[in-house]
């Protein structure tokens, strides 16, 4: 059985959502970031970076949510959540939007959060906020153009790229960062209402505590 190490409301939710979509049997272990579980020797032996999420599949350990979800999609090809190499253009389109979400849409939100709460106080730059809001708005416009006449980001169906995009839009809403576009509001409402996402969120409310 696979084990996901993560923290509720973090990038771990993407992986839990992916696992629920494919119907995998997995254990979800809570790494309490506020208590510093991620810095314990036991956890650092699993992930030296001290971050979440981490997926352990037998003797295979994988970090980085995009890599994990792509691996899961390929491990469970019937899910259709990751286009196969046999469809190179569709797969390239999938990778394009995964990379876009991670590098363009998400990063301004992470910048805001780091400078509000994550970094040591002396490292925070409150004046960076307007730039981060501007960067997010620019990326959101591109995403809105893509979704103006589409139900999903890639091909004709739901893929892991939608997990990443919708979860990032949920992050923006939580941070009170306006999405700014009707297509994004409609898309987020529809995709975040998927049963697998709701199951993942429910799973996060009852996690196995990490044992140091």
TIRO-2110 file (N, C-alpha, C; in Angstrom, 1 decimal):
// TIRO-2110
0.8, -1.2, 0.0, N, 1, A
0.0, 0.0, 0.0, CA, 1, A
0.9, 1.3, 0.0, C, 1, A
0.5, 2.2, -0.8, N, 2, A
1.2, 3.5, -0.8, CA, 2, A
0.9, 4.3, 0.4, C, 2, A
1.9, 5.1, 0.8, N, 3, A
1.8, 6.1, 1.9, CA, 3, A
2.1, 7.5, 1.4, C, 3, A
1.2, 8.4, 1.7, N, 4, A
1.3, 9.8, 1.4, CA, 4, A
1.6, 10.5, 2.7, C, 4, A
2.7, 11.2, 2.7, N, 5, A
3.1, 12.1, 3.9, CA, 5, A
2.7, 13.5, 3.5, C, 5, A
1.9, 14.1, 4.3, N, 6, A
1.5, 15.5, 3.9, CA, 6, A
0.9, 16.3, 5.0, C, 6, A
0.4, 17.4, 4.6, N, 7, A
-0.2, 18.3, 5.6, CA, 7, A
-1.5, 18.9, 5.0, C, 7, A
-2.6, 18.9, 5.7, N, 8, A
-3.8, 19.5, 5.2, CA, 8, A
-3.7, 20.9, 4.6, C, 8, A
-4.3, 21.1, 3.5, N, 9, A
-4.3, 22.5, 2.9, CA, 9, A
-3.0, 22.8, 2.2, C, 9, A
-2.1, 21.9, 2.1, N, 10, A
-0.8, 22.2, 1.4, CA, 10, A
-0.9, 21.5, 0.0, C, 10, A
0.3, 21.5, -0.7, N, 11, A
0.3, 20.8, -2.0, CA, 11, A
0.0, 19.3, -1.9, C, 11, A
0.0, 18.8, -0.6, N, 12, A
-0.3, 17.4, -0.4, CA, 12, A
-1.8, 17.1, -0.9, C, 12, A
-2.6, 18.1, -0.8, N, 13, A
-4.0, 17.9, -1.2, CA, 13, A
-4.2, 17.5, -2.6, C, 13, A
-3.3, 18.0, -3.5, N, 14, A
-3.3, 17.6, -4.9, CA, 14, A
-3.1, 16.1, -5.0, C, 14, A
-2.1, 15.6, -4.3, N, 15, A
-1.8, 14.2, -4.4, CA, 15, A
-2.9, 13.3, -3.8, C, 15, A
-3.5, 13.7, -2.7, N, 16, A
-4.6, 13.0, -2.1, CA, 16, A
-5.8, 13.0, -3.1, C, 16, A
-6.0, 14.1, -3.7, N, 17, A
-7.1, 14.2, -4.7, CA, 17, A
-6.8, 13.2, -5.9, C, 17, A
-5.6, 13.2, -6.3, N, 18, A
-5.2, 12.3, -7.4, CA, 18, A
-5.4, 10.8, -7.0, C, 18, A
-5.0, 10.5, -5.8, N, 19, A
-5.2, 9.1, -5.3, CA, 19, A
-6.7, 8.8, -5.2, C, 19, A
-7.5, 9.7, -4.8, N, 20, A
-8.9, 9.5, -4.7, CA, 20, A
-9.5, 9.3, -6.1, C, 20, A
-9.0, 10.1, -7.1, N, 21, A
-9.6, 10.0, -8.5, CA, 21, A
-9.2, 8.6, -9.1, C, 21, A
-8.1, 8.1, -8.8, N, 22, A
-7.7, 6.8, -9.4, CA, 22, A
-8.2, 5.6, -8.5, C, 22, A
-8.7, 5.9, -7.3, N, 23, A
-9.3, 4.8, -6.5, CA, 23, A
-8.2, 4.0, -5.9, C, 23, A
-7.1, 4.5, -5.6, N, 24, A
-6.0, 3.8, -5.0, CA, 24, A
-6.2, 3.6, -3.5, C, 24, A
-5.6, 2.5, -3.0, N, 25, A
-5.6, 2.2, -1.6, CA, 25, A
-4.3, 2.9, -1.0, C, 25, A
-4.4, 3.8, -0.1, N, 26, A
-3.3, 4.5, 0.5, CA, 26, A
-3.5, 4.9, 1.9, C, 26, A
-2.4, 5.1, 2.6, N, 27, A
-2.4, 5.7, 3.9, CA, 27, A
-1.9, 7.1, 3.8, C, 27, A
-2.5, 8.0, 4.6, N, 28, A
-2.2, 9.4, 4.6, CA, 28, A
-1.7, 9.8, 6.0, C, 28, A
-0.5, 10.1, 6.1, N, 29, A
0.2, 10.4, 7.4, CA, 29, A
0.3, 11.9, 7.5, C, 29, A
-0.2, 12.5, 8.6, N, 30, A
-0.1, 13.9, 8.8, CA, 30, A
1.3, 14.3, 9.3, C, 30, A
1.9, 15.2, 8.5, N, 31, A
3.2, 15.8, 9.0, CA, 31, A
2.8, 17.2, 9.5, C, 31, A
2.8, 17.3, 10.8, N, 32, A
2.4, 18.6, 11.4, CA, 32, A
3.5, 19.6, 11.3, C, 32, A
3.3, 20.5, 10.3, N, 33, A
4.3, 21.5, 10.0, CA, 33, A
4.5, 22.5, 11.2, C, 33, A
3.4, 22.8, 11.9, N, 34, A
3.5, 23.7, 13.0, CA, 34, A
4.3, 23.2, 14.2, C, 34, A
4.3, 21.9, 14.3, N, 35, A
5.0, 21.3, 15.4, CA, 35, A
6.4, 20.9, 15.0, C, 35, A
6.7, 21.1, 13.7, N, 36, A
8.1, 20.9, 13.2, CA, 36, A
8.4, 19.5, 12.9, C, 36, A
7.3, 18.6, 12.6, N, 37, A
7.6, 17.2, 12.2, CA, 37, A
8.5, 17.1, 11.0, C, 37, A
8.4, 18.1, 10.1, N, 38, A
9.2, 18.0, 8.9, CA, 38, A
10.7, 18.2, 9.1, C, 38, A
11.1, 18.6, 10.3, N, 39, A
12.5, 18.8, 10.6, CA, 39, A
13.1, 17.7, 11.5, C, 39, A
12.2, 16.7, 11.8, N, 40, A
12.7, 15.6, 12.7, CA, 40, A
13.6, 14.7, 11.9, C, 40, A
14.6, 14.1, 12.6, N, 41, A
15.5, 13.1, 11.9, CA, 41, A
14.8, 12.0, 11.1, C, 41, A
13.7, 11.6, 11.7, N, 42, A
12.9, 10.5, 11.1, CA, 42, A
12.3, 10.9, 9.8, C, 42, A
11.7, 12.1, 9.8, N, 43, A
11.2, 12.6, 8.5, CA, 43, A
12.2, 13.0, 7.5, C, 43, A
13.3, 13.6, 8.0, N, 44, A
14.4, 14.0, 7.1, CA, 44, A
15.0, 12.8, 6.4, C, 44, A
14.9, 11.6, 7.0, N, 45, A
15.4, 10.4, 6.4, CA, 45, A
14.6, 10.0, 5.2, C, 45, A
13.3, 10.4, 5.3, N, 46, A
12.4, 10.2, 4.1, CA, 46, A
12.5, 11.2, 3.1, C, 46, A
12.6, 12.5, 3.5, N, 47, A
12.7, 13.6, 2.5, CA, 47, A
13.7, 14.6, 3.1, C, 47, A
15.0, 14.6, 2.7, N, 48, A
16.0, 15.5, 3.2, CA, 48, A
15.6, 17.0, 3.1, C, 48, A
14.7, 17.3, 2.2, N, 49, A
14.3, 18.7, 2.0, CA, 49, A
13.4, 19.2, 3.1, C, 49, A
12.8, 18.2, 3.8, N, 50, A
11.9, 18.6, 4.9, CA, 50, A
10.6, 19.3, 4.5, C, 50, A
10.1, 18.8, 3.3, N, 51, A
8.9, 19.4, 2.8, CA, 51, A
7.9, 18.3, 2.5, C, 51, A
6.6, 18.7, 2.3, N, 52, A
5.6, 17.8, 1.9, CA, 52, A
5.1, 18.3, 0.5, C, 52, A
4.5, 17.3, -0.3, N, 53, A
4.2, 15.9, 0.0, CA, 53, A
5.4, 15.0, -0.3, C, 53, A
5.2, 13.8, 0.2, N, 54, A
6.1, 12.7, -0.2, CA, 54, A
5.2, 11.5, -0.4, C, 54, A
5.5, 10.7, -1.4, N, 55, A
4.8, 9.5, -1.7, CA, 55, A
5.8, 8.3, -1.6, C, 55, A
5.4, 7.3, -0.8, N, 56, A
6.3, 6.1, -0.6, CA, 56, A
5.5, 5.0, -1.2, C, 56, A
6.0, 4.3, -2.2, N, 57, A
5.4, 3.2, -2.9, CA, 57, A
6.4, 2.0, -2.8, C, 57, A
6.1, 1.2, -1.8, N, 58, A
7.1, 0.1, -1.5, CA, 58, A
8.5, 0.7, -1.2, C, 58, A
9.5, 0.5, -2.0, N, 59, A
10.8, 1.0, -1.7, CA, 59, A
11.1, 2.3, -2.6, C, 59, A
10.1, 2.8, -3.2, N, 60, A
10.2, 4.0, -4.1, CA, 60, A
9.7, 5.2, -3.4, C, 60, A
10.6, 6.2, -3.2, N, 61, A
10.2, 7.5, -2.5, CA, 61, A
10.2, 8.6, -3.6, C, 61, A
9.1, 9.4, -3.6, N, 62, A
9.0, 10.4, -4.6, CA, 62, A
8.5, 11.7, -4.0, C, 62, A
9.2, 12.8, -4.3, N, 63, A
8.7, 14.1, -3.8, CA, 63, A
8.3, 15.0, -5.0, C, 63, A
7.8, 16.2, -4.7, N, 64, A
7.3, 17.1, -5.7, CA, 64, A
6.0, 16.7, -6.3, C, 64, A
5.0, 17.5, -6.0, N, 65, A
3.6, 17.1, -6.3, CA, 65, A
3.3, 16.8, -7.7, C, 65, A
3.9, 17.6, -8.6, N, 66, A
3.7, 17.3, -10.1, CA, 66, A
4.3, 16.0, -10.5, C, 66, A
5.5, 15.7, -10.0, N, 67, A
6.1, 14.4, -10.3, CA, 67, A
5.3, 13.3, -9.8, C, 67, A
4.8, 13.4, -8.5, N, 68, A
4.0, 12.4, -7.9, CA, 68, A
2.7, 12.1, -8.7, C, 68, A
2.0, 13.1, -9.0, N, 69, A
0.7, 13.0, -9.7, CA, 69, A
1.0, 12.4, -11.1, C, 69, A
2.0, 12.8, -11.8, N, 70, A
2.3, 12.2, -13.1, CA, 70, A
2.7, 10.7, -13.0, C, 70, A
3.4, 10.4, -12.0, N, 71, A
3.8, 9.0, -11.7, CA, 71, A
2.5, 8.2, -11.4, C, 71, A
1.6, 8.7, -10.6, N, 72, A
0.4, 8.0, -10.3, CA, 72, A
-0.5, 7.8, -11.6, C, 72, A
-0.6, 8.8, -12.4, N, 73, A
-1.3, 8.7, -13.6, CA, 73, A
-0.8, 7.6, -14.6, C, 73, A
0.5, 7.5, -14.6, N, 74, A
1.2, 6.5, -15.4, CA, 74, A
1.1, 5.1, -14.8, C, 74, A
1.1, 5.1, -13.4, N, 75, A
0.9, 3.8, -12.7, CA, 75, A
-0.5, 3.2, -12.9, C, 75, A
-1.5, 4.1, -13.0, N, 76, A
-2.9, 3.8, -13.2, CA, 76, A
-3.3, 4.4, -14.5, C, 76, A
-2.9, 3.8, -15.7, N, 77, A
-3.2, 4.4, -17.0, CA, 77, A
-4.7, 4.5, -17.3, C, 77, A
-5.4, 3.5, -16.8, N, 78, A
-6.9, 3.5, -17.1, CA, 78, A
-7.6, 4.7, -16.6, C, 78, A
-7.0, 5.4, -15.6, N, 79, A
-7.7, 6.6, -15.1, CA, 79, A
-7.8, 7.7, -16.1, C, 79, A
-6.9, 7.7, -17.1, N, 80, A
-6.9, 8.7, -18.1, CA, 80, A
-6.5, 10.1, -17.6, C, 80, A
-5.9, 10.1, -16.4, N, 81, A
-5.5, 11.4, -15.8, CA, 81, A
-4.2, 12.0, -16.3, C, 81, A
-3.4, 11.2, -16.9, N, 82, A
-2.1, 11.6, -17.5, CA, 82, A
-2.0, 11.0, -18.9, C, 82, A
-2.0, 11.9, -19.9, N, 83, A
-1.9, 11.4, -21.3, CA, 83, A
-0.6, 10.5, -21.5, C, 83, A
-0.7, 9.4, -22.2, N, 84, A
0.4, 8.5, -22.3, CA, 84, A
1.4, 9.0, -23.4, C, 84, A
2.7, 8.5, -23.3, N, 85, A
3.7, 8.8, -24.3, CA, 85, A
3.2, 8.5, -25.7, C, 85, A
2.3, 7.6, -25.9, N, 86, A
1.9, 7.2, -27.2, CA, 86, A
1.1, 8.4, -27.9, C, 86, A
0.7, 9.3, -27.1, N, 87, A
0.0, 10.5, -27.6, CA, 87, A
0.8, 11.7, -27.3, C, 87, A
1.9, 11.9, -28.0, N, 88, A
2.9, 12.9, -27.7, CA, 88, A
2.4, 14.4, -27.6, C, 88, A
1.5, 14.7, -28.5, N, 89, A
1.0, 16.1, -28.5, CA, 89, A
0.1, 16.4, -27.3, C, 89, A
-0.8, 15.4, -27.0, N, 90, A
-1.7, 15.6, -25.9, CA, 90, A
-0.9, 15.6, -24.6, C, 90, A
0.2, 14.7, -24.5, N, 91, A
1.0, 14.7, -23.4, CA, 91, A
1.8, 16.0, -23.2, C, 91, A
2.3, 16.5, -24.3, N, 92, A
3.0, 17.8, -24.2, CA, 92, A
2.1, 18.9, -23.8, C, 92, A
0.9, 18.9, -24.2, N, 93, A
-0.1, 19.9, -23.8, CA, 93, A
-0.3, 19.8, -22.3, C, 93, A
-0.5, 18.5, -21.8, N, 94, A
-0.6, 18.3, -20.3, CA, 94, A
0.6, 18.9, -19.6, C, 94, A
1.8, 18.5, -20.0, N, 95, A
3.0, 19.0, -19.4, CA, 95, A
3.1, 20.5, -19.4, C, 95, A
2.7, 21.1, -20.5, N, 96, A
2.7, 22.6, -20.7, CA, 96, A
1.9, 23.2, -19.6, C, 96, A
0.7, 22.7, -19.3, N, 97, A
-0.2, 23.4, -18.3, CA, 97, A
0.2, 23.0, -16.9, C, 97, A
0.7, 21.8, -16.7, N, 98, A
1.3, 21.6, -15.4, CA, 98, A
2.4, 22.5, -15.0, C, 98, A
3.3, 22.7, -16.0, N, 99, A
4.4, 23.6, -15.8, CA, 99, A
3.9, 25.1, -15.6, C, 99, A
2.9, 25.4, -16.4, N, 100, A
2.4, 26.8, -16.3, CA, 100, A
1.8, 27.1, -14.9, C, 100, A
1.0, 26.1, -14.4, N, 101, A
0.4, 26.3, -13.1, CA, 101, A
1.5, 26.4, -12.0, C, 101, A
2.5, 25.5, -12.1, N, 102, A
3.5, 25.5, -11.1, CA, 102, A
4.4, 26.7, -11.1, C, 102, A
4.8, 27.2, -12.3, N, 103, A
5.8, 28.3, -12.4, CA, 103, A
5.2, 29.7, -12.6, C, 103, A
4.0, 29.8, -13.1, N, 104, A
3.4, 31.1, -13.3, CA, 104, A
2.2, 31.4, -12.4, C, 104, A
1.3, 30.5, -12.3, N, 105, A
0.0, 30.8, -11.5, CA, 105, A
0.3, 30.6, -10.0, C, 105, A
1.0, 29.6, -9.6, N, 106, A
1.2, 29.3, -8.2, CA, 106, A
2.2, 30.2, -7.5, C, 106, A
3.3, 30.5, -8.2, N, 107, A
4.4, 31.1, -7.6, CA, 107, A
4.1, 32.5, -6.9, C, 107, A
3.3, 33.4, -7.6, N, 108, A
2.9, 34.6, -6.9, CA, 108, A
2.2, 34.4, -5.6, C, 108, A
1.4, 33.3, -5.5, N, 109, A
0.7, 33.0, -4.3, CA, 109, A
1.6, 32.5, -3.2, C, 109, A
2.6, 31.7, -3.6, N, 110, A
3.6, 31.2, -2.7, CA, 110, A
4.5, 32.4, -2.2, C, 110, A
4.8, 33.3, -3.1, N, 111, A
5.5, 34.5, -2.7, CA, 111, A
4.8, 35.3, -1.6, C, 111, A
3.5, 35.5, -1.9, N, 112, A
2.7, 36.2, -0.9, CA, 112, A
2.7, 35.5, 0.5, C, 112, A
2.5, 34.2, 0.5, N, 113, A
2.4, 33.5, 1.7, CA, 113, A
3.8, 33.5, 2.4, C, 113, A
4.8, 33.3, 1.7, N, 114, A
6.2, 33.3, 2.3, CA, 114, A
6.4, 34.6, 3.0, C, 114, A
6.1, 35.7, 2.4, N, 115, A
6.4, 37.0, 3.0, CA, 115, A
5.4, 37.5, 4.0, C, 115, A
4.3, 36.7, 4.1, N, 116, A
3.3, 37.0, 5.2, CA, 116, A
3.5, 36.2, 6.4, C, 116, A
3.9, 34.9, 6.2, N, 117, A
3.9, 34.0, 7.4, CA, 117, A
5.0, 33.0, 7.4, C, 117, A
5.6, 32.6, 6.3, N, 118, A
6.6, 31.5, 6.3, CA, 118, A
8.0, 31.9, 6.6, C, 118, A
8.5, 32.9, 6.0, N, 119, A
9.9, 33.3, 6.2, CA, 119, A
10.1, 33.9, 7.6, C, 119, A
11.3, 33.9, 8.1, N, 120, A
11.7, 34.6, 9.3, CA, 120, A
11.3, 36.0, 9.1, C, 120, A
10.9, 36.7, 10.2, N, 121, A
10.4, 38.0, 10.2, CA, 121, A
11.3, 39.0, 9.5, C, 121, A
12.6, 38.8, 9.7, N, 122, A
13.6, 39.7, 9.2, CA, 122, A
13.8, 39.5, 7.7, C, 122, A
13.3, 38.4, 7.1, N, 123, A
13.4, 38.1, 5.7, CA, 123, A
12.2, 38.5, 4.9, C, 123, A
11.1, 38.9, 5.6, N, 124, A
9.9, 39.2, 4.9, CA, 124, A
9.9, 40.6, 4.3, C, 124, A
9.4, 40.8, 3.1, N, 125, A
9.3, 42.0, 2.4, CA, 125, A
7.8, 42.3, 2.0, C, 125, A
7.1, 43.0, 2.9, N, 126, A
5.7, 43.3, 2.7, CA, 126, A
5.5, 44.1, 1.3, C, 126, A
6.5, 44.9, 0.9, N, 127, A
6.3, 45.7, -0.3, CA, 127, A
6.3, 44.8, -1.6, C, 127, A
6.5, 43.5, -1.4, N, 128, A
6.5, 42.7, -2.6, CA, 128, A
5.1, 42.3, -3.0, C, 128, A
4.1, 42.5, -2.1, N, 129, A
2.8, 42.1, -2.3, CA, 129, A
2.2, 42.6, -3.6, C, 129, A
2.2, 43.9, -3.9, N, 130, A
1.6, 44.4, -5.2, CA, 130, A
2.2, 43.7, -6.4, C, 130, A
3.5, 43.4, -6.4, N, 131, A
4.1, 42.8, -7.6, CA, 131, A
3.5, 41.3, -7.7, C, 131, A
3.4, 40.6, -6.6, N, 132, A
2.9, 39.3, -6.6, CA, 132, A
1.4, 39.3, -7.1, C, 132, A
0.6, 40.2, -6.6, N, 133, A
-0.8, 40.3, -7.1, CA, 133, A
-0.8, 40.6, -8.6, C, 133, A
0.1, 41.4, -9.1, N, 134, A
0.2, 41.7, -10.5, CA, 134, A
0.6, 40.5, -11.3, C, 134, A
1.5, 39.7, -10.8, N, 135, A
2.0, 38.5, -11.5, CA, 135, A
0.9, 37.5, -11.6, C, 135, A
0.1, 37.3, -10.5, N, 136, A
-1.0, 36.4, -10.5, CA, 136, A
-2.0, 36.8, -11.5, C, 136, A
-2.4, 38.0, -11.5, N, 137, A
-3.4, 38.5, -12.4, CA, 137, A
-3.0, 38.2, -13.9, C, 137, A
-1.7, 38.4, -14.2, N, 138, A
-1.3, 38.1, -15.5, CA, 138, A
-1.4, 36.7, -15.9, C, 138, A
-1.0, 35.8, -15.0, N, 139, A
-1.2, 34.4, -15.2, CA, 139, A
-2.6, 33.9, -15.3, C, 139, A
-3.5, 34.5, -14.4, N, 140, A
-4.9, 34.2, -14.4, CA, 140, A
-5.5, 34.6, -15.7, C, 140, A
-5.1, 35.6, -16.3, N, 141, A
-5.7, 36.0, -17.6, CA, 141, A
-5.4, 35.0, -18.7, C, 141, A
-4.2, 34.4, -18.7, N, 142, A
-3.8, 33.4, -19.6, CA, 142, A
-4.7, 32.1, -19.4, C, 142, A
-4.8, 31.8, -18.1, N, 143, A
-5.6, 30.6, -17.8, CA, 143, A
-7.1, 30.8, -18.2, C, 143, A
-7.6, 32.0, -18.0, N, 144, A
-9.0, 32.3, -18.4, CA, 144, A
-9.2, 32.3, -19.9, C, 144, A
-8.2, 32.7, -20.6, N, 145, A
-8.3, 32.6, -22.1, CA, 145, A
-8.4, 31.1, -22.5, C, 145, A
-7.6, 30.3, -21.9, N, 146, A
-7.6, 28.9, -22.2, CA, 146, A
-9.0, 28.2, -21.9, C, 146, A
-9.6, 28.7, -20.8, N, 147, A
-10.8, 28.1, -20.3, CA, 147, A
-12.1, 28.8, -20.8, C, 147, A
-12.0, 29.8, -21.6, N, 148, A
-13.1, 30.6, -22.0, CA, 148, A
-14.2, 29.7, -22.7, C, 148, A
-13.7, 28.7, -23.5, N, 149, A
-14.7, 27.9, -24.2, CA, 149, A
-14.4, 26.4, -24.0, C, 149, A
-13.8, 26.1, -22.8, N, 150, A
-13.4, 24.7, -22.5, CA, 150, A
-13.9, 24.3, -21.2, C, 150, A
-14.2, 23.1, -21.0, N, 151, A
-14.6, 22.6, -19.7, CA, 151, A
-13.3, 22.2, -18.9, C, 151, A
-12.3, 21.7, -19.6, N, 152, A
-11.1, 21.2, -18.9, CA, 152, A
-9.9, 21.8, -19.7, C, 152, A
-8.7, 21.7, -19.0, N, 153, A
-7.5, 22.3, -19.6, CA, 153, A
-6.9, 21.5, -20.7, C, 153, A
-7.0, 20.2, -20.7, N, 154, A
-6.2, 19.4, -21.7, CA, 154, A
-7.2, 18.4, -22.3, C, 154, A
-7.2, 18.4, -23.6, N, 155, A
-8.0, 17.4, -24.4, CA, 155, A
-9.5, 17.6, -24.1, C, 155, A
-10.3, 16.5, -24.1, N, 156, A
-11.7, 16.6, -23.9, CA, 156, A
-12.2, 16.2, -22.5, C, 156, A
-11.2, 15.8, -21.6, N, 157, A
-11.6, 15.3, -20.3, CA, 157, A
-10.8, 15.8, -19.2, C, 157, A
-11.2, 15.5, -18.0, N, 158, A
-10.5, 15.9, -16.8, CA, 158, A
-9.2, 15.1, -16.7, C, 158, A
-8.1, 15.9, -16.3, N, 159, A
-6.8, 15.3, -16.1, CA, 159, A
-6.1, 15.9, -14.9, C, 159, A
-5.0, 15.4, -14.5, N, 160, A
-4.3, 15.9, -13.4, CA, 160, A
-3.9, 17.4, -13.5, C, 160, A
-3.9, 17.9, -14.7, N, 161, A
-3.6, 19.3, -14.9, CA, 161, A
-4.8, 20.1, -14.3, C, 161, A
-6.0, 19.6, -14.3, N, 162, A
-7.1, 20.3, -13.7, CA, 162, A
-7.0, 20.3, -12.2, C, 162, A
-6.5, 19.2, -11.6, N, 163, A
-6.2, 19.1, -10.2, CA, 163, A
-5.3, 20.3, -9.8, C, 163, A
-4.3, 20.5, -10.5, N, 164, A
-3.3, 21.5, -10.1, CA, 164, A
-3.9, 22.9, -10.3, C, 164, A
-4.6, 23.1, -11.4, N, 165, A
-5.2, 24.5, -11.7, CA, 165, A
-6.2, 24.8, -10.7, C, 165, A
-7.1, 23.9, -10.4, N, 166, A
-8.3, 24.1, -9.5, CA, 166, A
-7.8, 24.3, -8.1, C, 166, A
-6.8, 23.5, -7.6, N, 167, A
-6.3, 23.7, -6.3, CA, 167, A
-5.6, 25.0, -6.1, C, 167, A
-4.9, 25.5, -7.2, N, 168, A
-4.2, 26.7, -7.1, CA, 168, A
-5.3, 27.9, -7.0, C, 168, A
-6.3, 27.8, -7.8, N, 169, A
-7.4, 28.8, -7.7, CA, 169, A
-8.1, 28.8, -6.3, C, 169, A
-8.2, 27.6, -5.7, N, 170, A
-8.7, 27.5, -4.4, CA, 170, A
-7.8, 28.2, -3.4, C, 170, A
-6.5, 28.0, -3.6, N, 171, A
-5.5, 28.7, -2.8, CA, 171, A
-5.7, 30.2, -2.9, C, 171, A
-5.9, 30.7, -4.1, N, 172, A
-6.1, 32.2, -4.3, CA, 172, A
-7.3, 32.7, -3.6, C, 172, A
-8.4, 31.9, -3.7, N, 173, A
-9.6, 32.3, -3.0, CA, 173, A
-9.3, 32.4, -1.5, C, 173, A
-8.7, 31.4, -1.0, N, 174, A
-8.4, 31.3, 0.5, CA, 174, A
-7.5, 32.5, 0.9, C, 174, A
-6.7, 33.0, 0.0, N, 175, A
-5.8, 34.1, 0.3, CA, 175, A
-6.4, 35.5, -0.1, C, 175, A
-7.7, 35.4, -0.4, N, 176, A
-8.4, 36.6, -0.8, CA, 176, A
-7.8, 37.3, -2.0, C, 176, A
-7.2, 36.6, -2.9, N, 177, A
-6.6, 37.1, -4.2, CA, 177, A
-7.7, 36.9, -5.3, C, 177, A
-8.2, 37.9, -5.8, N, 178, A
-9.3, 37.8, -6.8, CA, 178, A
-8.9, 37.0, -8.0, C, 178, A
-9.8, 36.1, -8.5, N, 179, A
-9.5, 35.3, -9.7, CA, 179, A
-9.7, 36.3, -10.9, C, 179, A
-10.6, 37.2, -10.8, N, 180, A
-10.7, 38.2, -11.8, CA, 180, A
-11.4, 37.9, -13.1, C, 180, A
-11.9, 36.6, -13.3, N, 181, A
-12.4, 36.2, -14.6, CA, 181, A
-13.6, 35.2, -14.4, C, 181, A
-14.7, 35.5, -15.0, N, 182, A
-15.8, 34.6, -14.9, CA, 182, A
-15.5, 33.1, -15.2, C, 182, A
-14.8, 32.9, -16.3, N, 183, A
-14.5, 31.5, -16.7, CA, 183, A
-13.7, 30.8, -15.6, C, 183, A
-12.8, 31.5, -14.9, N, 184, A
-12.1, 30.9, -13.8, CA, 184, A
-13.0, 30.6, -12.6, C, 184, A
-13.9, 31.5, -12.3, N, 185, A
-14.8, 31.2, -11.2, CA, 185, A
-15.7, 30.0, -11.5, C, 185, A
-16.2, 29.9, -12.7, N, 186, A
-17.1, 28.8, -13.0, CA, 186, A
-16.3, 27.5, -13.1, C, 186, A
-15.1, 27.5, -13.6, N, 187, A
-14.2, 26.3, -13.7, CA, 187, A
-13.9, 25.9, -12.3, C, 187, A
-13.4, 26.8, -11.4, N, 188, A
-13.1, 26.4, -10.0, CA, 188, A
-14.2, 25.8, -9.3, C, 188, A
-15.4, 26.4, -9.4, N, 189, A
-16.6, 25.9, -8.7, CA, 189, A
-16.9, 24.4, -9.2, C, 189, A
-16.8, 24.2, -10.5, N, 190, A
-17.2, 22.9, -11.1, CA, 190, A
-16.2, 21.8, -10.7, C, 190, A
-14.9, 22.1, -10.9, N, 191, A
-13.9, 21.1, -10.7, CA, 191, A
-13.7, 20.8, -9.2, C, 191, A
-13.7, 21.8, -8.3, N, 192, A
-13.5, 21.6, -6.9, CA, 192, A
-14.7, 20.9, -6.3, C, 192, A
-15.8, 20.8, -7.0, N, 193, A
-17.0, 20.0, -6.5, CA, 193, A
-16.9, 18.5, -6.8, C, 193, A
-15.9, 18.1, -7.5, N, 194, A
-15.8, 16.7, -7.9, CA, 194, A
-15.7, 15.8, -6.6, C, 194, A
-16.4, 14.7, -6.6, N, 195, A
-16.5, 13.9, -5.4, CA, 195, A
-15.1, 13.5, -4.9, C, 195, A
-14.1, 13.2, -5.8, N, 196, A
-12.8, 12.8, -5.3, CA, 196, A
-12.1, 13.9, -4.6, C, 196, A
-12.3, 15.1, -5.0, N, 197, A
-11.7, 16.2, -4.2, CA, 197, A
-12.4, 16.4, -2.9, C, 197, A
-13.7, 16.2, -2.8, N, 198, A
-14.4, 16.3, -1.5, CA, 198, A
-13.9, 15.1, -0.6, C, 198, A
-13.7, 14.0, -1.1, N, 199, A
-13.2, 12.8, -0.3, CA, 199, A
-11.8, 13.1, 0.2, C, 199, A
-10.9, 13.7, -0.7, N, 200, A
-9.6, 14.1, -0.2, CA, 200, A
-9.6, 15.0, 0.9, C, 200, A
-10.5, 16.0, 0.8, N, 201, A
-10.6, 17.0, 1.9, CA, 201, A
-11.1, 16.4, 3.2, C, 201, A
-12.0, 15.5, 3.0, N, 202, A
-12.5, 14.8, 4.2, CA, 202, A
-11.4, 13.9, 4.8, C, 202, A
-10.7, 13.2, 4.0, N, 203, A
-9.6, 12.4, 4.4, CA, 203, A
-8.6, 13.2, 5.3, C, 203, A
-8.4, 14.5, 4.9, N, 204, A
-7.4, 15.3, 5.6, CA, 204, A
-7.9, 15.7, 7.0, C, 204, A
-9.1, 15.5, 7.2, N, 205, A
-9.7, 15.8, 8.6, CA, 205, A
-9.4, 14.7, 9.6, C, 205, A
-9.0, 13.5, 9.1, N, 206, A
-8.8, 12.3, 9.9, CA, 206, A
-7.5, 11.6, 9.5, C, 206, A
-6.4, 12.3, 9.7, N, 207, A
-5.2, 11.7, 9.3, CA, 207, A
-4.5, 10.9, 10.4, C, 207, A
-3.6, 10.0, 10.0, N, 208, A
-2.8, 9.3, 10.9, CA, 208, A
-1.6, 10.2, 11.3, C, 208, A
-1.4, 10.4, 12.6, N, 209, A
-0.3, 11.3, 13.0, CA, 209, A
1.0, 10.7, 12.7, C, 209, A
1.9, 11.6, 12.3, N, 210, A
3.3, 11.2, 12.1, CA, 210, A
4.0, 10.9, 13.4, C, 210, A
4.7, 9.7, 13.4, N, 211, A
5.4, 9.3, 14.6, CA, 211, A
6.9, 9.5, 14.4, C, 211, A
7.4, 10.4, 15.3, N, 212, A
8.8, 10.7, 15.2, CA, 212, A
9.7, 9.7, 15.9, C, 212, A
END
